[in-house]
């Protein structure tokens, strides 16, 4: 079997298979102290539960070094230790296999259908000014869209932005969202929905007059439908919905997005949406304050369209965004400008007059976007976020911040620019091909930490962040998008520790080149991981700070 890019999951499966047990017995180590002695461990307590007396058959233990597979790491001898069975990876071979092409998700197989997801963000509807709580759900939808696309999923974003409002803050935050004005297709769809409501037993037409709210055209009894269909997970207070044309327009836009998704088995003729066989899922990304209204829209759509896609609606709910010390309710624009001013002031403190140069305008804009995106996205979406508007920790070096990640990405750019200039001057020879590098020179603990904890699991981190739960009876789902920000923060901390301790570009002596070239290849792969992960956040890497 040919060798491919090693992965954590495949190696763990091979190790578990070697012991002949279906249960997950092995764990990957990640702490620097344990990695000095072992890379994978089958804990003593787990072995005691799986084998009589905790005694693993000797032939199973001796078979571990011979494990092979296209994504299995090259493993060394398996040893009995007080902690359990321990295995170390054959490190030079692992470096050789991992430091080739860019670590990232494998492209979908030719012809493979990976489905389509419609991400609906209600915060972008209506005339109300955007608040930080709205930004959280918009940024989450934007990030999730990028993660899904990286896995080969077709993504449609709804609603389209209209020209009736200013969307400057979205542009400043590098949020990529489609714009449009609807058009005759939506007008026809709204008319069709009105006609469907007229035939619906749950709905009653409303005449405009005293006692009728302006714009209401139908009253729909949602509760009876929820009970009849046995729908689970909806607010028990759902009752009567007053339907306006604006609500029908929202449904029409969702329907149009579903129609534009690839279908599993494309019909020969365009069928009505309700009978179209589609692999499309709809996810409503909402803040907790909009959840009730979105549930109403969800049920109304189910009433009017009994297609499989309406039954696949799920709600990704963001927790509250608490703003401390506000003199008055703060808008998204004010929040962005405040963080930009704080980032500018922090940069002046660190870099002095340099930060006041015009060339720094784009740098500070990017650092501000990074600070806000990490502030909003590095916490699990269900949890509350607290924004301290007077927070003095907004800086270029706080280890938990987006600016710290961007700073370390820029350090890598500076390193490779310095090396390239030295090559052009003739100080160093060019970096040789990977096949000619000697990875046995990489003996620093920090080098293995970077490879084993970041380069190795990176594709699986992206896959897990984009993973959406399988269909269930409830309507709420959880996504683990925060793992990307947390991964980048931890990578930045470990890279910074290594870079501060190890001198990469040494004296231009030929006997030192092997180690320098191996280190540059490693850090080039680290740089690529930074760039790929930041791309899911629409953050361009900085060449200098």
N, C-alpha and C positions, 0 to 999 in steps of 0.2 A: 504494500500500500504506500502510495507516494506521501512525502512529507509536505504539510502545508503550514499555515500560520497557526502556532499553538494557541490554545484557549484554556481558560480556567475550568469551564463547565466540562469540556471534553476530557481533561486530565482527571478531574474528580470522578467522572463516570468510569474511566478506565481503572482508577484505584479502587473504587467500590466493587467493580466487577472482579478484580483480582482476588478480593476476599470472599467472593461468592455469596454476597448478601445483597438483597435488593435495597436495604436501608442505606441512607447517607451516613457513612461512618467517618469519612475524612473531611477535614476543614483546611482551607488555605490560611496560612499565617500571613500577618501583615505588619506586626510590630517589629521594629528594628532589633530589639533584644532577642526575640525568638528566631528571627531570620539568620542570626549568627550560627544557629545550630540545626535548623530544619526549615523546610519550606511548606511541607504538608504534614498534618498530624491526624492520626486516628486516636482520639483521647481514650485513656485507660477505662473510664467509666462507660463509655459507649461500647468498647470491646467486651467488657464484662457482661453487658446486657445482651450482646449478640452471640457470644461464644461461651460454652461451658467453662467456667473458671477463668474467663477472659483469655483463654489460650487459643491463639490463631494458628491454624495448621501451618507447619514450617514450609510446606511446598508453596502455599499462597504467599508467604512473606518473601521467599526466594524468587518468586515470579515477577515481583514488582519492577526490578531494573530492566526486564526484557519487554515491558509494556510498549506497544507501538500503536500508532494511529496517525491520521493526517493532521489532527489538531492536539495530539498528546505531547506534552513536554518531555524532553529526554530526562529520564529519572535515574538516580543513583541507587545505592544500596539502601534497603529498608532495615532500620535498626529498632530493636526493643529498647525503650528508655523508660524512666520512671513516669513520664507523662503519657506514654503510650507508644504506638508505632510511629516512627519519624522517618521522613524521606527528604533528601535534598535533591534539587535539580542539578543536572550536569550543566553548570553555568556557562562555560564558553560556547557550548553547542546551542544553548538557549539564546544567548546574545546573537549568535550567527543566524539563527532562524527568525528572530524577531526584528532585527535591524535591517531588514530589506525594504520592501514597499511600505507606503504609508499605512500605519495601523488605522483601521477604520472598518466599518461594516462591509461585509461582502455584498457586491451588487446582486440584485435579484436575478434568478436564473432567467434565461431568454424565454419569453413567452409567459413567464409566471405572472399570475394575477394576485396582487397583494391587497386589493380592495381599495375602497375610497371612503374617506371620512369627511363629513361636513362639520366644520367648527363654527358654531353660532355664538356670537358675543353680543348679547342684548344691550350692553353698556354703550354701544355705538349707535343706538337708536334714540330718537327723541331729541328735543331741543335743549335739554338741561345741560349745563356746563359739566365737563368731566371733573371728577374728584379723584384723589389718590386711590380710593377703593375701586373706582372704575378702571384705573390704570392697572391695578393688580390683575384683574381678569383679562384685560386686553393683552398685557405682556405675557401672561400665561398661555393664552391662545396662540399668540405669535410664536412663542418658543416651542410649544407642542407641535405646531404646524411644521416647523423646521426639523424637529426630531423625527416626525412621521415621514416626511419627504426623504430624509436620509436613509430610511428603511425601505424606500420604494413605494410608499403609500401615496395615492393621489389625494390631495387635500383641497377642499373648497372652503373659502372663508366668507362668512355672511354676518352682517349685511354689508353691501357695498357702500362706501362712503359717498355722501352726496355733497354737492357744492353749496348747500344752504348753510353749512357751518364751517368754521375754521378748524383745520386739523393740524395746525403748526406743531403742537406738542407731540403728535404721533410721528411726524417727520423728524423732529429733533431727537426723538428716542429711537430712530431708525426702525420703526415698526412698518413692516411691509404689508399693506392691506389694500385690496382692490377697491377701485372707485367706479361709479356708474350712476345712471339715472333711472334704471328700471326700463321703461319703454312700453311699447304696445303689448309685448308678450305678457308683462305683469298685469297690465290693465285687463287683458282678456282673462287672465287667471283669477283676478279679483272678482270679476263678473261671474265666473264659473263657481267660485266659492260662495258667493251670495245666493246663486241659484241652488246650490247644494244645501245651504242653510234653510232655504225656503221649503225644502222637502224633508228636513230633518225633524224627527219626532221630539228631539230634545230641545228644539229651538222655537222661539216665538218672535215674530216680527214686531218692531216697535214703531209706532207712529210718533212723529215729532209733535210735541205739545206740552202743556203744563204737566209737571211731574216727571218728564222724561229728560234725562241728561243729554246735553248737546252732543250730537254726533253718534249717538247710540242707534244702531239699526236692528239689532237682534238681542234677545235675552236667551242664553243657553244654560240649561241645567246640567252642570258638570258632574255633580255628586251622584246623580242617578246612573249616569253612564259608568263612572268609576266603580260603583257597586255592582252593576250588571256584568261588567267585564272582569270583575275580581282583580282589579289593578292594585298592586302593592307598592307602598312607599310614598304615596301622595299625602299631602297635608289634609287632615280630616276636616279642616275648615273650608275646603273647596266647595263651593255651592253654585251660585248663579253668576255667570260672567256676562257683563254688558259688552257686547261686541261692537267695535267701531270699524270704520273702513281702514284705519291705520293698522289695526290688528290683522285684518285680512291681508293687507299689503305685506305684512311681516311673514305670514304663512305662504303667500304666493312666492315670495323671494326664496324661502326655504325649499319649496317645491321645485322651483327653477334650478336651484343648486343640485338637488337630488337628480333631476333629469340630466344634468351635465356630467354626472359621475359615470365612469365606465360600469357596465353591467356584467354579471357573471356569464350570462348566455344572451348576447345581444339579439333581440327579436328582429325578425325581418321587417316588421312594420312598427312604426311608433305607436306604442300602446298607451292607454291611460295610466297615469302614475300608479293608481291603486293596484293594477294587475301586472306591473312591470317587475320582472325578476331582477333584483339588484343586490349587490354585496355592500351597499352603502350604509354606513352608520352615521347617526346624527348625535353630536355632543354639544349640549348647551353649556357654555363656560360662563358662569354667573357668580356675582358676589352674593353673599348670604342675604343681603337686603332685597335682592331682586328675585330670589328663589321662588317665592310664592307666585309672583306674576308669571314667571316662566313655566311653572307647573300648569297654570291656567291655559297658557298657549299650547303647551304639550297636549293636554287633554282635548282641547278644541280641535287640534290637528288630527288626533286619533279619531275623533267623531266624524270629521269630514273626509278622511282618507284612511281606509282600512288596509292600506298596503303594508308590506312587511317592514319597510323602512320606518314607518311611524312607530311600530312596536319596538324598534331598536333605538329609540331616543334614550339618551342617558344625560345626566346632569353632573357636571364637574363644578362643585361649589367651592368658592374661595371664602376663607374665614374673614372676619372683620379686619379693617385697617384702622387702628386707633392712632390719632394724631395728638401728641401732647403739646402743651403750651401754645395752642393756636389763639391768636388775638381775635380771629373770626374764622369761619369756615374757609378752608384753603382750597383753591382750584388746582387742577393738574398743571396748568401753566405756571402758577406761582410756585408750586412745589419744585418744578424743574429749574426755574430761575434761581430759587433759593439754594438748591444743591449746586448749581453752577457757580454761584457767587462763593459758596463755601469752598468748592474745589479750587477756584482761582486763588482765594486767600491762602489756602493750604499750600498751593504750589509756589506762591510768592515767598512764603515763610521758608520753604525748603530750597528753592532754586534762585531766590532773589530776583534781580532785574531780568534774568533770562525769561522768566515766566510771563513777563509783561510784553515780550516781543510778539509781533503779529503772527509769526510762525507757530506760536503756541496756542492760538485760538482753536485750531482743530484738535490739538492734543487735549486741551481742557474740555472741549465738547465731548470727545470720546470718553475721557475719564468720568465725566458727569453721567453719561449714558450707562457706563459700566457700573458706577456706584448705585444708580437707581435700579438697574436690572438686578443686580445682586441683592440689593436691599429688599426687593419685591419677590425674587424667585428662589432665594436660597433657603427659605422656610417652607415646610410642607404646606401645600395650598389649603388644607383644612384648618390650619392653625392661625391664630391671630398674629398680626404684625403690628408693632408699635413704632411709629415714626416720631423721633424727637427732633423737632424743627430747630432746636438750639443745640443740637448735638455737635460738640467740638471734635468728635472722633472721625468726622469726614476728613480724610487725609490721603496722601499718596502712599502711605506705608502701613496702615492698619491691616494686620494679617487676615482679617475676616472680610475685607472689602474687595469690591470689583477693581478698584484702583490698584490694589496690591497685585492682583492677578495680571493686570495690564503692565505694571511696572516690571514684573519678572519676564513677561513675554518680550518686552522691549530690551531687557538685558540680554536675552538670547539673540535678538536681532543685532545688537551692538557687538556681541562676541563674533558672530559670523561675518559681519562687515569688517571688523578688525582683522580677522583671519584672511579674508579675501584681499584686503589691501596689502597685507604682508606677503601673500602669494605673488601679487602683482609687482611688488618691490624685489622679489626673489629671496625674501627671508625664509619662507617655507616652500616646500614643493606642494602641488595641488593635492587635494584629498584623493587617495587611491580608490579604485572600485571596492565594493563591499567584500568581494571574494578574496581580496588581497589583505584584508585587515586581520590583525591578530587580537582577538577578543579575550585571550587569556591575560592580557595586560590590564583588564578591568577587574581590579581586586578590592576596590574601596566598597565599604558597606553601602554607602550612599548611591553607588552606581547600580548595584543589584536592587536596591529599594526602588529606584526610579523605573527600572525595567519590570520588576515583578509586581509592583503595586499600581503602576500606571500604564505603561506601554502594553503589557500583557492583557489586562482586563478592559482596556478602553473600549473596544468594539461592543463588549457585553454591557458596559455602562450605558452606552448610547441605546442599545436595544432595550434594556430594562427601563430607561427613562421614557421611551416611547411606547412601552407596553401598556395596553389598555385591558382591563379585566374582561373575561368572556361574558357573554350575555347572562343576566340573572334576573330574578323576579323584581328586585328593587330597581330604583331609578338613579340612585347616586353611585358614582364610580370614583375611584381614586387613581391618580396618576403620580408617579414618583419623579416628576420633572426636576425637583430640587436636587437630585443626585448629581446633575451636571455642574451646578454652581459649587456644591460641596466638594466634588472631585477636583475642580479647578483650584479651589482654595487650598485643599490639602496638598495637591501637586505643587502649587506655588511655594508652600511652606517647606516641603522637602527639597525641592529644587534650590530654593534660596539658601537653605542650610548647607547643601552640598557645594554650591557655587561659591559661598563665602569661605569654605574650608579648603577647596581644591583649586589649584592654579591650572587652568586648562591650557593656555598658550604658553608653553615653557620656552626655555632657551633653544635657539636654532641649532641643536646638535642632533646628528642623525640617529644616535642611539636612543633619543627621547621621542622620536617621531612616531613609533608604533603606538605608544600609549596615548599620545596627543591625538592621533588620527582615530583611534578607537573611541576616545572620549567625545570627539567632535561628531562621530557617527551617532553615538548614543544621544547627544544633546540635539542633534538635528532631528531625530525621531521625537524627542520631547517637544521641540518647537512645532513639529507637525501636529502633534496631539493638541497643543495649545490652540493652534490655528483652527483645527477641525471643530473642537469644542466651542470656541468663541464664535464660529460661524453659525452655530445653532442659536446663538443669542444676538445675531446680527451685529457683532462687534468686530471691527477690523483690527488686526494686530498693529500695534504701534512700533515704528522703527526706532524710536528713541523717546526718552522722557528726561 
